[in-house]
Amino acid sequence: MLAWTIYLSFAGALIEVLMPKGKAMLARCLALAVALAGLAIAVSGFIHGMGHGREAVVLVDLPWVPSMGIHYLLAADGISRVLVLLTGLAAVAGVLFSWNIELRTNEFFAFFLALIGGVYGVFLSFDLFLLFVFYEIAIVPKYFLIAIWGSTRREYAAMKLALYSFVGSAMVLIGLLAAYAASGSHSTGLVALGHANLPVSSQMWLFPLVFVGFGILAGMWPFHTWAPTGHVAAPTAASMLLAGVVMKLGAYGCLRVAIGLFPHGLDPWGFSIIGVGSWRDVFAILAVVGIVYGALVALAQTDFKFVIGYSSVSHMGFVLLGLVTLNQIGVTGAVLQMFSHGIIAGLLFAIVGRIVYERTHTRQLAELEGMHLSRRIPFAAWAFVIAGIASMGLPGFSGFVAEFQVIVGAWIAKPWWTLAAGLGIVVGVAYTWRAMQKAFFSDAPQTAHGLEQEHKHPFAAITWPEITGTVLLASVSLVVGLYPKILLDTIEPAVAALLAGGGR
């Protein structure tokens, strides 16, 4: 049934396009029904595969382009199931936090569901060509969601995101074509290519090409600049999807394709430059720089949404660092961090972009200081406290377990990676507390004009979609933090299989 997550999403998008204009409530209800159906299937598939994530279960296998060995091959192992579950949760929360969309509502949800369908397709594709097709499908709706329904410099942000994405895609395509030609297997299946034993010399240049191509979408420093700009310009649901699942497409490609198919690309070069002797060292350094850089820039931001945007760059650095540790605990932590960051970042963007901005009409921390939002919107204040401490990695939430595993894996690989990443964690606590204090708990005196405005124009009450979406995401992070075994038992066997044999 997992394949139906794709079909239902695209069918829902088509129905939204054909729906008569002016039926905003119908468009919302249809989108929510499709998202809930996808989540129900994702949960069912996850439960069915709990503890059995090592082997990929084939869902569909049909010849597509037989002359080239291309198949419409959908399958799911433990990694896929967890990320499909994340996508289902992000889809439902995204619809709930888009309940206020009035401009071309059916078109908005058509692009939204098309994006979700593409994401489901990437996570379930076990044919390299099919994975690339779904990967490209997911890029197109992102542009329109930002360019039409976005805010700050939306056209610029949408074009920048699209250009970065397509440059990365071009790099990936070159790598995939070269791998297909070098394998001699006449198949684009991940398993077949994993067994092809590509020459080490080919893997040495294919790995960095494909890893960077996918890493661009994962927000890898220094190719990260599209991410904060895109997050800030995007409407709330699109910000949630960008941080929650779209950036995970890049990280998933780094793991499933770059590391899975070109494992020898991480071998030592045979020489070193300033202590750097392999692509593993290079990308570990870039990941650590991304962690620290993203945190430091977030600390200096005056725009509330930019704080969350740069924090996403920092947290995705932990994912990339975990991947290049190449040990069981580090890579498992990276996959868990994908899930955890998707949930927590989605919640943060929802609070800042939907609950706060829609009522205050500003994201400037200096302006929010005098509004005393902890009194005027207490639900938003305490929701941000929960999301903030989860983002900082405090015990009891999913972020703690994920980052702890990445740090342990990094220590096993090279201790200095851990020490550098630890600095990012400390700065992360600082920028989160700073934003929390300025936006919600400031003791700045309120002006007479501010008091008058508060009396004449009270903020709108919190709506049921906002409450439902917030509780959903916060609860998931809490459950995974208190009982991580629920995901780890599914992730660990799949990671072990991938590290042992190139995705077999």
N, C-alpha and C positions, 0 to 999 in steps of 0.2 A: 504493500500500500504506500510505501514512502514515495514512489514515483508520482503518486497522485498529488503530492504537494506542488509539483511543477505544473501539472495539467490544470489543477483547480485555480492556481494563481493566474495563469495565462488566460483561462476561460473567463475568470472574473474580470480581468483587464479588458477583454473583448466586449463583454456585456456592458461594462462601464462606458466604453466608447459608443456603443449603439444605443445607450439609454437616452431618452428625451432630455433636453436641457431643462434646467429649472427644478429638477427633482433631487435637491441636495440631500434631504433626509434619506431618501431611497438609496442614493449613491453611498452614503455613509454606512447604512445598515448592510448593504450588499458587501461592501469592503470588509466590514467587521465579521460578517458571516463567513466569507472566504478565508480571512485570516484565522478565525477560530477553527475552521475545518482543517486548515493546514497545521495548526498547532496540535489539534487532537490526533492527527495522523502522526505527527512528529513524536508526540508523547507515547503513542502506541508502539511505534517503531523502536523508540528508545527502550521502553520497558521490555519489549520482546527480545531485544539484543543485550540486555544487562548481563555483564559478566562474560559475554561471548563476542567481544569486539575484535579478536585477533584475525579471524577470517572474514573477508569481504563477501557478503551474501549478494549474489547477482539478482537484480530486480527485473531488468529487461536487457535482452541481448539480441539485436536484430541487425543484419547487414545493412549498411547505409551506402557506402561507396566501396563495393566489393573489390574493384580493381586496385584500390589503394590499401585495402585491409582496414578501412574505417568502419566501425560498428557504432550503432546507437546502443551504447553499453552503460547502463546505470547499475551501480552497486553501492553497498554501504558497509563500512567497518565501524569500529568504535569511534574513531575520530569523526567520521562523517555523521554518525548519529547524533553526537553531542552538538556539532555545529548546525545541523538541521534543526535540532531542538532550540538552539539559540535563535535561529532565523524565525521560527514560529513565534517565539516570545517577543522578539523585536517587531514582528509584523503586527501582532495584536496591540502592543503598546503604542506603536506608531499610529495606527488607526484611531485609537482612543484619544491621543494627544493632537489629532488633526480634526477633531469633531467640530471645530469652529471654522473650518475652511468654507468660504462662501463663493469665492471666485472660481468659476468653471470646476465645480466640485467633482463632477464625474470624470473629467479629464485628469484631475489631480490624482484620484484614486486609480485610474487606469494606468498612469505611469508608475504609481506606487506599487501596484500589484505586479506589473511587468518586471520591475526591479526585483521584487521578492522572488518571482518565478525564475529569473536568471540566477539569483543567488542559490536557491535550492538546487538548480541544475549544476552549478559548479561543484557544490559539495557532494553531489551524487554521481558525477561523471567519472568513469574509470576508463574512458577512451580519451586520449590526449587531444585529438581534434575536437571532439564533442565538448570537452572541458573548455577549450579555447573559444568555441562558439558561444557557449553560455556566458563566459567571462565577458565577451564583447557585448552580448545582449544586455548585461547588467550596466554597462557604461552609459548607453544612450539615455535611458530614463533619468539618470542622475543629472544630466545637463538640463533637461527641460524642467525638472522639479525645482532646480535652483534659479534658472533664467526667468521662469514665469512667476513662481510663487515666492521667490527669495526676497531679501531686503538689501542690506548694505553692499553696494557694488556687485549686484547679482550677476549681471552679464559678464563682467570681468572674471568673477569667481567661477562661474559655470564654464567659461571658455578655458580658463587656466586648468581646472580640474580635468576637462576633456582632453586637452593637449597633453598633459602629463600622463593621463591614462593611456592614450593612444601611442605615445612614445614608448611607454613600458610594454604595451601590447606588441608593438613592432619588434622589440628586443626578444620578447618571449616567442613570437612566431618564427623569427630567424633561428632561434635555438631549437625549437621543436622540429622544424624542417631539417635542420642539420642532424639532429638526433635520429630522425626517421631514415635519412639517407645513410648515416653511418651504421645503423643497426643491422641493416640487411634482412630484417625480420618480416618486412612487408606487412606490418601491422602497427596500428597506432594505439593499441591497448596498453594500459599502464603495466599490466603484468608481463605482457610479451616484451615490452621495451626494458622492463626491469631484469628480464632474463637474458637480454641481448649481449651483455658484457661489452659495452662500448669501450673502445680503446682509451686508455688512461690519458693519452695526449689530447683526445677530443674532449674528454670530461673536464680537463683542466681549463679549457676556455668556454665550454658550454655552461658549466656551473655558474661562474660569475655573471655571464650574460643573462641567463634565465633568472638567477636569484635577484639581480638588480631590477630586471624587468618587472617581476612580481613585487619586489620590495618597494618600488615607487608607490604602488597603491597601498602598501602597508605603512606608509609614512616614514620610511627609512631616511635618516639624516644622511646627506644634505638634500635629498629629493623630497623633503617633507612639506615644502612651502605651500603646496596646494591645499593641504589639510586644514590649517587654521582658517585660511581665507574662505574655503568652501564651507566649513562648519558655521562660520559667522553669517555668511550670506544665505545659507539654506534655510527653508522653513523648518519648523521644529521636527516634524517627522523625518524629513530628509537628513537633518543633522543626526538624529538618532540612528538612522540606517547607515549613514556614512561611518560614524564611529562604531556602531554596534555590529554591523555585518560586512559592509563593503570593504573596510580596511582589513577585515579578516580574510577576504578573498585573496589579497596579496600574500598574507602570512601563510595561508593554506597552500597556495601555489609554491611558495618557498619550500615548504615541508614536503608536500606530496610529489612535486615535480622536480625541483632543483636538487634537494637532498635525496629524495627517493630514487631518482633515475641517474644522478651523477655523483654518487657517494665518493668516488676517487678524486673529484674536483676539490675536495677538502683536504687531500693529502699534502704533506710538506712539499715545498718546491725544491728542496735540496740546497737552498741558500736562504739567507735572511737579510733583511734591511731594517736596521734599528730594532732588532728583535722581532720583526714581523716576517714569518717564514711560510705562511700559507694563506689561502683565501679565508680560512676559518679565523685566523688572527685579524685579517682586514675587516671582516664583517662584525666580529666581536667588538672591535674598536668603534666602528660606526654605530653599533647598537648602544654601547656605553655612552658615547658622545650624545646620541639622541636622547637617552634617559636624562642626563645631566642638563643638556642644553634646553630641552623642552621644559624641564622643571624651572630653570633659572629664568627663562623668558616668561613663563606663566607667572612667576613671582613679580615681574615688573609690569604686568598688564593693567590697564585702567578700564578696559571693556570686560564685563563679566563673562561674556561668551568666549572671548579670546582666551581667558584663563582656562576654561574647560577645553578649548581647542588645542592649546599647547600642552595641556596635561595629557591629552590623548596621544600626542607624539611621544611624550615621555613614557607612558605606559606601554605603548606598542614597542618601544625599545626593549622592554623586558621580554616581550614575545620573541623578538629576533635574537636576543641574547640567549634565551633558553634553547632556541633551535640550533644554534651553532655550538652549544656545549657538547652535542652528539652523545650524551649519555641519557639513560632511561629517565632519571628523575628530572633532569633539566628540560628535556623535550616534552615530557608529560606536563611539567609546570607551564611550558609555553602554550600548550593546547588548552589547559585549564585557564590560563590568563586570557586567551582569546575569548572564552566563554564569559569569564568574570568581567573583563573590561567591556564587553558588549553590553552586559546588563547594567553595570554601574555608570558607564559613560552615557548610555541611553537615558538613564534616570536623571543624571545631572543636566543634560541638554534639555530634557523635558521641563525640569524645574525652572531653569534659567530662561529658556526660550519661549515657553508656553505660559507657565503659571505666573512668573514674575514679569516678564516683558509685556505680555498682553494686558497687564493691569497698570504697570508704571510707565510704559512706553519709553523706557530708557534702559540701557545696559551699562551705563557709566557708574562705576563704583562710587565716585565722588558725589553723584546726585542721589544714589540710593542710600548713602550714609544718613542723610537727613530725613528719610522717610520712615525710619523705625519699623521696618517690615516685620520684625518679630512680633509686634503688637497688632499690626494691621493685616498681615497674612501669616498667622501662626502656623498654619498647615505647611506652607512653603518653607518657612524657617526650619521647622523640625524635620521635614522631609530632606532638606539640604544637609542638615546635621547628620542624618543617617547615611545619606549618599556620600557625604564628605569623609566620614570616618571609614566607610567601606573603601573609598578611593585611596585613602592613606594607608590601607592595608592593616587595619587593626584586627586583632583576633576576633573571631565570631562571624566574619564576613568572608566571602569567596576570595577577595583580593589578597588576604593574608596567606591563605594556603597556596595560591598560585605563585605569588612572588617569593614566598619562602622556598618553594621547590626550585624555582629558577635560580635563586641565590645559592642554594646548596649545590645544584648542578654546575653553576659557574665556579664555585669554590673547588669542586673536584677537578674541573678542567684547568683553570688558572686562577689562583686566589686573588690576584690584583683586579680581575674583572669584578669580583664581588665587592671589593673595597670601593671601586669607582662607582658601581651601581648603588652602593649604600649611600653615597653622597646625594644621589638623585632622590632617594627615599626621604632623607632628612629635609631637602628643599621642598619635596612634595608636601610634607606636613606643614611647612611654612606657608606656601602659597594657598593651601586649602584653608588654613585658619585665618589668613589675611582676608581672603575673599568672604569667608563666612562672617567674620567680625564686621567688615565694612558694609556688606549688603544687608545683614539682618540684625546684628547685635551692637551696632554702633551707639556710643554714648554722646554723639554730637548733638548739641542743642538744636531743637526744632525752631525754625523761624515763625514769626507771626503769620506770614503768608502760607507757610506749610501747614500750620494748624488750621487756617481758614479753608485751605483746599481739602484737607482731610475731612473736615466737617461737611463741606458742601458736596464733595465728590468721593464718597466711600468706594473702595475697591469692590468689584463684583465678587460674589460668593464663589467658593471653590465648587466646581461642577462634578457630577458623578463620573464622567469619563476620566477626569484628572485624578480623582481619588482612586478609581479602579486601576488605572495604569501605574500610579505610584506604588500602591500596595502590591501589585503583581511583581514589579521589578525588585522592590526592596525585599519582598518575601523570598524570592528566588535566591538572591545574593546571601540572605541570612541562612536559608536551608542548606545551601552548598557550603557555606562557611562552617556551620555547625556539624554537618555530616558530609564531608567531601567524598567519602567512599562511594556515594551514590553515582558520582561521575568518574572517579578514578578507576573503579573496577571495569569500566567500559573503555576508558582512554588507554590505560596502561598496556593491555594485550595488543592493541593496535599499534601503539608506538614501538613496542618490542618487536613486532613483526616487521614494521617498516625499517627500523634500524638494522635488523638482521638480514634483510634481503631486498632492499630497493623497492619497497612497496608491495612485495609479494604477499 
